[in-house]
Protein backbone atom coordinates (compact mmCIF):
# COMPACT_ATOMS: atom_id res chain seq x y z
CA UNK A 1 0.00 0.00 0.00
CA UNK A 2 1.02 3.61 -0.55
CA UNK A 3 2.96 5.46 2.18
CA UNK A 4 4.02 9.11 2.60
CA UNK A 5 6.23 10.93 5.12
CA UNK A 6 6.56 14.63 5.95
CA UNK A 7 9.18 16.11 8.26
CA UNK A 8 8.59 19.66 9.48
CA UNK A 9 9.81 22.03 12.18
CA UNK A 10 7.15 23.67 14.31
CA UNK A 11 7.65 27.43 14.38
CA UNK A 12 6.48 30.11 16.77
CA UNK A 13 3.76 30.84 14.17
CA UNK A 14 2.43 27.31 14.90
CA UNK A 15 2.32 28.04 18.64
CA UNK A 16 -1.21 28.92 19.66
CA UNK A 17 -1.07 28.74 23.44
CA UNK A 18 1.15 29.90 26.29
CA UNK A 19 4.54 28.30 26.63
CA UNK A 20 4.84 27.93 22.82
CA UNK A 21 2.38 25.02 22.79
CA UNK A 22 1.32 24.09 19.25
CA UNK A 23 -2.39 23.70 18.51
CA UNK A 24 -3.37 20.04 17.97
CA UNK A 25 -5.17 21.07 14.78
CA UNK A 26 -1.71 21.63 13.26
CA UNK A 27 -1.13 17.86 13.35
CA UNK A 28 -4.42 17.33 11.51
CA UNK A 29 -3.35 19.87 8.88
CA UNK A 30 -0.15 17.86 8.37
CA UNK A 31 -2.18 14.64 8.12
CA UNK A 32 -4.32 16.36 5.47
CA UNK A 33 -1.20 17.15 3.43
CA UNK A 34 -0.09 13.53 3.73
CA UNK A 35 -3.54 12.31 2.65
CA UNK A 36 -3.38 14.56 -0.42
CA UNK A 37 0.00 13.12 -1.40
CA UNK A 38 -1.26 9.57 -0.88
CA UNK A 39 -4.29 10.20 -3.10
CA UNK A 40 -2.13 11.74 -5.83
CA UNK A 41 0.20 8.74 -5.73
CA UNK A 42 -2.70 6.26 -5.68
CA UNK A 43 -5.20 7.94 -8.01
CA UNK A 44 -3.52 10.85 -9.80
CA UNK A 45 -5.93 13.25 -8.10
CA UNK A 46 -6.03 15.19 -4.82
CA UNK A 47 -9.41 13.72 -3.86
CA UNK A 48 -11.31 14.87 -0.78
CA UNK A 49 -10.93 14.17 2.92
CA UNK A 50 -14.30 12.76 4.06
CA UNK A 51 -13.53 12.57 7.78
CA UNK A 52 -11.61 11.17 10.69
CA UNK A 53 -12.90 8.09 12.49
CA UNK A 54 -10.45 8.51 15.35
CA UNK A 55 -7.90 11.11 16.50
CA UNK A 56 -5.77 10.71 19.63
CA UNK A 57 -3.34 13.28 21.01
CA UNK A 58 -0.60 11.50 22.93
CA UNK A 59 1.89 14.23 23.88
CA UNK A 60 2.22 18.02 23.58
CA UNK A 61 4.13 19.65 20.71
CA UNK A 62 6.08 22.90 21.14
CA UNK A 63 7.58 25.47 18.78
CA UNK A 64 11.10 24.48 17.76
CA UNK A 65 10.40 20.74 17.73
CA UNK A 66 10.73 18.66 14.58
CA UNK A 67 7.80 16.44 13.74
CA UNK A 68 7.89 13.46 11.42
CA UNK A 69 4.44 12.41 10.25
CA UNK A 70 3.61 9.31 8.26
CA UNK A 71 0.47 8.10 6.57
CA UNK A 72 -0.50 4.87 4.86
CA UNK A 73 -3.43 3.75 2.80
CA UNK A 74 -4.69 0.62 4.54
CA UNK A 75 -7.80 -0.10 2.47
CA UNK A 76 -8.90 0.87 -1.04
CA UNK A 77 -12.59 0.77 -1.87
CA UNK A 78 -14.39 1.81 -5.04
CA UNK A 79 -13.88 5.51 -4.29
CA UNK A 80 -12.84 5.49 -0.63
CA UNK A 81 -9.32 5.16 0.73
CA UNK A 82 -8.92 4.41 4.43
CA UNK A 83 -5.71 5.77 5.94
CA UNK A 84 -3.78 5.71 9.18
CA UNK A 85 -1.53 8.52 10.39
CA UNK A 86 1.11 8.99 13.08
CA UNK A 87 3.10 12.06 14.07
CA UNK A 88 6.21 11.79 16.23
CA UNK A 89 8.58 14.39 17.59
CA UNK A 90 12.10 13.51 16.52
CA UNK A 91 14.16 16.58 17.50
CA UNK A 92 13.68 18.91 20.46
CA UNK A 93 15.30 22.24 21.32
CA UNK A 94 17.57 22.27 24.38
CA UNK A 95 17.47 25.85 25.77
CA UNK A 96 18.79 24.46 29.07
CA UNK A 97 22.16 23.99 27.29
CA UNK A 98 22.17 27.19 25.20
CA UNK A 99 19.84 29.21 22.97
CA UNK A 100 20.62 27.22 19.79
CA UNK A 101 21.16 23.70 21.18
CA UNK A 102 18.94 20.88 19.96
CA UNK A 103 18.88 17.13 20.32
CA UNK A 104 17.82 14.21 18.13
CA UNK A 105 15.64 11.92 20.22
CA UNK A 106 16.95 8.36 20.39
CA UNK A 107 13.36 7.18 20.76
CA UNK A 108 10.85 9.38 18.86
CA UNK A 109 7.79 10.42 20.90
CA UNK A 110 4.34 9.71 19.46
CA UNK A 111 2.34 12.95 19.62
CA UNK A 112 -0.76 12.17 17.54
CA UNK A 113 -2.38 9.25 15.73
CA UNK A 114 -5.48 9.11 13.57
CA UNK A 115 -7.55 7.05 11.19
CA UNK A 116 -9.47 8.70 8.38
CA UNK A 117 -11.18 8.18 5.07
CA UNK A 118 -10.67 10.06 1.82
CA UNK A 119 -12.63 9.82 -1.40
CA UNK A 120 -11.53 10.07 -5.02
CA UNK A 121 -14.55 10.14 -7.34
CA UNK A 122 -14.44 7.45 -10.05
CA UNK A 123 -14.28 10.02 -12.87
CA UNK A 124 -11.15 11.55 -11.31
CA UNK A 125 -9.20 8.32 -10.79
CA UNK A 126 -6.52 8.33 -13.47
CA UNK A 127 -4.54 5.24 -12.52
CA UNK A 128 -5.99 1.83 -13.30
CA UNK A 129 -5.84 -0.76 -10.55
CA UNK A 130 -5.24 -4.36 -11.56
N, C-alpha and C positions, 0 to 999 in steps of 0.2 A: 504494500500500500504506500501511497505518497506520504512524504514527510517534509517538513520545512522548519528551519531554525532562524531566529532573529536574536542578535545580541545588541543591547542598547544600554547606554549610560543614562540614569535618571538625573535630570538637571534640577536646579532650583525652580525652574518654570513648571516642573512636574509636581513640586511640593505644594500641597493644598492646605496643610494643617500645620500647627505649631511644631517646632522641633524638626522641620524639614521632612515631615511625613508625607509620602506620596499617596495620592488618592487611589483607592483600589480600582476605580474605573479605568485607570491608566493601564492596568494589566489586561482588562477586557479589550481596550483599544488595540493593544499589541496582539492579542489573540485574534481580533478581527483582521488585522493585517496578515497574520499567518494563514487564516482561513482563505483570504483572497488569493494568496500565493498558491495554496493547495488547490483551489478551484481552477486557477489558470493552468497549473501543471496537469490537472486531471481532465479538464474539459475544454481548455482554450477560451474560457470566459470567466469574468469575475464573480458571477452568480450573486446570490443574496443570502445573508445570514438570517435564518428563520427564527432562531432562538437558542437559548441555553437551557439545558435540562438540569444542570447542576453547576454551581460555582462555589468553591471553598477557598477562603483566605486563610493561609496557614501561618504567615509571619509578616511583620511590617516591612515596608520598603522605604528607604530614605534617599534623599537627593545625594548624588555622588556614588551610589551603588550601581554596579553593572548587573544587568538582568539578562539571562539567557532563557528564551522562551521557545518551546518546541510544540509543534502540532502534528497530528497524524490523522489521516482518513482511516477509520476503522470499519466502515461499512458503506457500500455504494448501492443505492437503490436506483429506481428509474430516473428520478430527478433529485433525490435527496442524497446528501453525503454526511454521514455522522462522523464527528471528529472529537478527539481528545486533545487537551492542551495542558501544559505544565510550564510554569515560570519559576526559575531558581535564581537566587542571587549568587554570583560567582566571584565578585570582587567588592570589597568594602573599603571606604576611606578609613584612615587611621590618624585622626587629628590628635590623638593622645601621644603620638610619636613626633609629628610635626605637621604643618599646614598642607603639605603636598604628599604625605605618605599614604600608601594604599597597600592592600594585601589581597592576594589571590587565595580564596578559601580552598582548603584541601578537600573539604566535603561541602559541595554546594548546598544551600538552604532552600528548600521548597517554600515558595511564598504564595503561590496560587495554583489551583488546578480547576479544570472545567471540562464539561462535555457539552457539545452543541451540535446543531444540525443546520446545514446550509442547503440551498436549492439552486440547481442550474436548470432552467427550463429546457425541455427537449430541443426546441428550435435553436437554442444557443450552444448546445453541446457540439463542438467541432471535432472532437477526437473519437473515433470509433473504438468501442470496447469489444474485444473478442475473447 
